[in-house]
Amino acid sequence: MRRLTFGGATTVVIPAGGQRVSDAVRLSVPGDADLLVTTYSPLGSGPVTFHAQARQTSYLAEGDRTTDPDGAAYTAQSPYWRYVTAVDVLSHRLGGTLVTLGDSLTDGLHSTSGADHRWPDRLARRLAEEQGAPRYSVVNAGISGNRVLLAGAGRPADNPAALDRFDRDVLGRPGVKAVFIDLGINDILRPPQQYDARRIVDGLRELTARAHARGLHVVGATLMPFEGHRGYTARGERTRQAVNAEIRSGRVFDAYADFDRALRDPARPARLATRYDSGDHLHLNDAGYLRMAETVNLADLKGAAPAQL
């Protein structure tokens, strides 16, 4: 147990739409371990920052139980993460950070809760275990429903477009060496649907250019099939194919993982293979998320000087 402080104080006020970083704390954290962070609000907090698709269980108690040595008082459960958005860890063994920027597929929707079966979790294990792999930590910057071009509802938007959140969620992370981008399918699916593949590709190229300006290597992914999903249209499928053609041309990212080819049904290439489909024909099951992680060529993440695209 360690008490966090903020500028030496044991309490902190977080302004609406703002963020605060605690003082450093000395605590050894094993690799691939869970970290428990407990917060206490003395008054009704009102709306707070939360992660709706945490795929983890949080525990709630009445009163200030932050120093309790056990969890007996925490009798309520919640599927959300609240307040805490990131933890910075100092490591002398790792060479930097890889940020995975994506939507619900990166968020891990429909993966087994509490099992850390999202594809960035699986990729992190590969990076830690495989010989010759770059020794990167992995930041999961997936937001369900996220798009390249347009933000979600709310003022400020509760789901800012990738172009709007790139500085915060990628460039603002300490030690970033590379970024993996898997975005674009929600631009096609979510109203108002974007059927102009050039606009989606131009947005992805802008993200790549902004990463290059900071010396970051960029790996992307082809968009996976979604025939059978309630948002599927033939026009949307043509847009997906056009986006994928540009990604495969090598003119969008420094390198790419072909998630489309790896997870589609060979007999019906506009559909996910049944063994990877969670059942909604868009999101994956645990086997599908593992397959995504297996498809990434770890050598591509090392990169060299950013390509001129």
C-alpha positions in Angstrom: 0.0 0.0 0.0 1.3 3.5 -0.9 -0.5 6.8 -0.4 -0.5 8.9 -3.6 0.1 12.7 -3.3 -0.4 15.5 -5.7 2.2 18.3 -5.2 2.7 16.8 -1.8 -1.0 17.0 -0.9 -3.1 13.9 -0.2 -6.2 15.4 -1.9 -6.7 16.7 -5.4 -9.4 18.7 -7.3 -9.6 17.7 -10.9 -11.2 20.4 -13.1 -14.0 19.4 -15.6 -12.3 18.2 -18.7 -8.8 18.4 -17.1 -6.4 15.9 -15.8 -3.9 15.7 -12.9 -0.7 13.6 -12.5 0.3 12.4 -9.1 3.7 12.6 -7.6 6.0 9.6 -8.2 5.7 6.7 -5.8 8.3 4.0 -5.1 6.7 0.7 -5.8 8.1 -2.4 -7.6 5.6 -3.6 -10.2 6.1 -7.1 -11.7 5.7 -7.3 -15.5 2.1 -8.2 -16.7 0.7 -7.6 -13.2 -2.5 -6.0 -12.1 -2.2 -2.7 -10.1 -4.8 -1.7 -7.6 -5.6 2.0 -7.4 -8.2 3.1 -4.8 -9.9 6.5 -4.8 -12.3 8.1 -2.4 -14.7 11.0 -3.1 -15.9 12.7 0.1 -19.0 14.1 -1.7 -21.2 13.0 -4.6 -18.8 13.2 -7.5 -21.3 13.8 -10.3 -20.2 12.6 -13.8 -16.7 11.4 -13.8 -14.3 10.1 -16.5 -14.9 6.4 -16.9 -14.0 3.6 -19.2 -17.2 1.9 -20.3 -15.5 -1.2 -21.8 -12.9 -1.9 -19.2 -13.4 -5.7 -19.4 -12.3 -5.7 -15.8 -14.3 -5.6 -12.5 -13.9 -2.7 -10.1 -15.1 -2.9 -6.5 -17.0 -0.3 -4.5 -17.4 0.5 -0.7 -19.2 3.0 1.4 -17.0 5.6 3.2 -13.2 6.1 3.1 -11.8 2.5 3.0 -8.7 3.5 1.1 -6.3 2.2 3.8 -8.1 -1.1 4.4 -5.7 -4.0 4.3 -8.3 -6.2 2.7 -11.3 -6.0 0.4 -14.0 -7.1 2.8 -15.8 -3.7 2.7 -15.9 -3.7 -1.0 -19.2 -5.5 -1.5 -20.4 -3.8 -4.8 -19.0 -4.4 -8.2 -18.7 -2.3 -11.3 -17.7 -3.1 -14.9 -16.1 0.3 -15.3 -12.7 1.9 -14.6 -13.2 5.4 -13.1 -10.9 8.4 -12.6 -7.6 6.8 -13.5 -6.7 6.9 -17.2 -3.1 5.8 -17.2 -0.1 4.8 -15.0 3.4 5.8 -16.0 6.0 3.1 -15.0 9.7 3.7 -15.0 11.7 0.7 -16.4 15.4 0.3 -17.1 14.7 -2.9 -19.1 12.3 -1.6 -21.8 13.3 0.5 -24.8 10.1 2.6 -25.0 6.4 2.5 -25.5 4.1 1.3 -28.3 0.7 2.9 -28.4 -2.2 0.9 -30.0 -4.7 3.5 -31.3 -8.0 2.0 -32.2 -11.7 1.5 -31.6 -13.7 -1.3 -30.0 -11.6 -3.9 -31.6 -8.6 -2.5 -29.7 -10.7 -1.8 -26.6 -11.4 -5.6 -26.6 -15.2 -5.6 -26.8 -16.6 -9.2 -26.2 -13.2 -10.5 -25.0 -13.5 -12.4 -21.7 -13.8 -10.0 -18.8 -10.9 -10.2 -16.3 -8.8 -12.3 -18.5 -6.7 -9.7 -20.3 -7.5 -11.2 -23.7 -7.7 -7.9 -25.7 -5.3 -8.0 -28.7 -2.9 -5.4 -27.2 -2.6 -7.6 -24.1 -1.7 -10.6 -26.2 0.8 -8.4 -28.2 2.4 -7.2 -25.0 3.1 -10.8 -24.0 4.7 -11.5 -27.4 6.9 -8.5 -27.0 7.9 -9.7 -23.5 8.5 -13.3 -24.4 9.7 -13.7 -28.0 13.4 -13.6 -28.7 14.5 -10.6 -30.7 11.2 -8.6 -30.2 11.5 -4.9 -29.4 11.2 -4.4 -25.7 8.2 -2.1 -25.7 5.5 -1.6 -23.1 2.1 -1.4 -24.7 -0.5 1.4 -24.1 -4.1 0.4 -25.1 -5.6 3.6 -26.5 -8.8 2.0 -27.9 -12.1 3.7 -27.5 -15.2 1.9 -28.6 -17.0 3.6 -31.5 -13.9 5.7 -32.3 -13.5 7.2 -35.8 -10.7 8.8 -37.7 -12.7 11.8 -38.9 -15.7 12.6 -36.7 -16.2 12.8 -32.9 -19.0 11.2 -31.0 -21.8 12.9 -28.9 -21.4 15.5 -26.2 -19.8 18.9 -25.7 -16.9 18.3 -25.2 -17.2 15.1 -27.3 -17.2 11.9 -25.2 -15.5 10.1 -28.1 -13.2 12.5 -29.8 -12.0 11.7 -33.3 -8.6 10.1 -33.7 -7.4 13.3 -35.4 -8.5 15.3 -32.3 -7.1 12.9 -29.6 -3.8 12.0 -31.2 -1.8 14.5 -29.3 -3.3 13.5 -26.0 -3.4 9.7 -26.4 -0.3 9.1 -28.5 2.2 12.0 -28.7 1.5 12.9 -25.0 2.5 9.5 -23.7 6.0 9.2 -22.2 8.7 7.2 -24.0 6.6 6.6 -27.2 8.7 5.0 -30.0 6.0 3.6 -32.2 2.2 3.7 -32.8 -0.1 1.0 -34.2 -3.2 2.4 -35.8 -6.3 0.2 -36.4 -9.1 2.6 -37.3 -11.6 3.4 -40.1 -14.3 0.9 -39.8 -16.5 3.1 -37.7 -16.2 5.9 -40.2 -17.9 3.6 -42.6 -20.5 2.1 -40.2 -21.6 5.0 -37.9 -23.9 7.7 -39.1 -23.2 9.9 -41.0 -21.5 7.1 -42.9 -18.3 8.1 -44.7 -18.2 6.3 -48.1 -15.4 8.3 -49.6 -12.4 6.1 -49.0 -10.1 9.0 -49.9 -11.2 11.0 -46.9 -10.6 8.1 -44.5 -7.2 7.4 -46.1 -6.2 11.0 -46.0 -7.1 11.1 -42.3 -4.9 8.0 -41.7 -2.1 9.7 -43.6 -2.4 12.8 -41.5 -2.0 10.7 -38.3 1.1 9.1 -39.9 2.6 12.5 -40.8 2.0 13.8 -37.3 3.7 10.8 -35.8 6.6 11.2 -38.2 7.0 14.8 -37.1 7.8 13.5 -33.7 10.1 10.7 -34.9 7.7 7.9 -34.3 7.4 4.7 -36.4 3.8 3.9 -37.6 2.3 0.5 -38.3 -1.3 0.2 -39.4 -3.8 -2.5 -40.2 -6.3 -3.3 -42.9 -10.0 -3.1 -42.0 -11.6 -6.4 -41.2 -14.8 -7.7 -42.8 -18.2 -7.1 -41.4 -20.8 -8.6 -43.7 -23.7 -9.9 -41.5 -23.4 -7.0 -39.1 -26.5 -4.8 -38.8 -24.5 -1.8 -40.3 -23.3 -3.7 -43.3 -24.0 -2.3 -46.8 -22.6 -3.1 -50.2 -21.5 0.5 -50.5 -19.7 0.3 -47.2 -18.0 -2.9 -48.3 -16.7 -1.2 -51.4 -15.3 1.6 -49.3 -13.6 -0.9 -47.0 -12.0 -2.6 -49.9 -10.8 0.8 -51.3 -9.2 1.7 -48.0 -7.5 -1.6 -47.7 -6.1 -1.3 -51.2 -4.5 1.9 -50.3 -3.1 0.5 -47.1 -1.6 -2.5 -49.0 0.0 -0.2 -51.5 2.4 1.0 -48.8 1.4 4.6 -49.1 -0.4 5.1 -45.8 1.8 3.6 -43.0 5.4 2.6 -42.7 4.3 -1.0 -42.4 0.9 -2.8 -41.9 -0.6 -6.0 -40.5 -3.2 -7.6 -42.8 -5.9 -8.3 -40.3 -8.5 -8.6 -43.1 -6.6 -11.5 -44.7 -5.8 -13.1 -41.4 -9.4 -13.1 -40.0 -11.8 -13.3 -42.9 -13.6 -16.4 -44.1 -11.7 -17.7 -47.2 -15.0 -18.9 -48.7 -16.8 -15.6 -48.0 -14.1 -12.9 -47.7 -16.6 -10.2 -46.8 -17.3 -12.1 -43.6 -15.2 -12.9 -40.5 -14.2 -16.5 -40.2 -16.7 -18.2 -37.8 -14.0 -19.4 -35.4 -13.0 -15.7 -34.7 -16.5 -14.1 -34.8 -18.0 -13.1 -31.4 -21.4 -13.5 -33.0 -22.2 -9.9 -34.1 -20.1 -10.3 -37.3 -17.9 -7.3 -36.4 -16.2 -7.9 -33.1 -14.0 -10.9 -32.2 -13.9 -13.6 -29.6 -10.8 -14.4 -27.6 -9.4 -16.6 -30.4 -9.9 -13.7 -32.9 -8.1 -11.2 -30.6 -5.2 -13.7 -30.2 -5.1 -14.0 -34.0 -4.8 -10.3 -34.4 -1.8 -10.2 -32.1 -0.2 -13.2 -33.9 -0.6 -11.4 -37.2 1.6 -8.5 -36.2 5.2 -8.8 -37.5 7.2 -7.8 -34.5 10.1 -6.7 -36.7 7.8 -4.1 -38.2 7.4 -2.4 -34.9 11.1 -1.6 -34.6 11.2 0.5 -37.7 13.9 2.7 -38.9 13.7 6.3 -40.1 10.0 7.1 -40.9 9.2 6.4 -44.6 8.4 9.3 -46.9 4.8 8.5 -47.8 
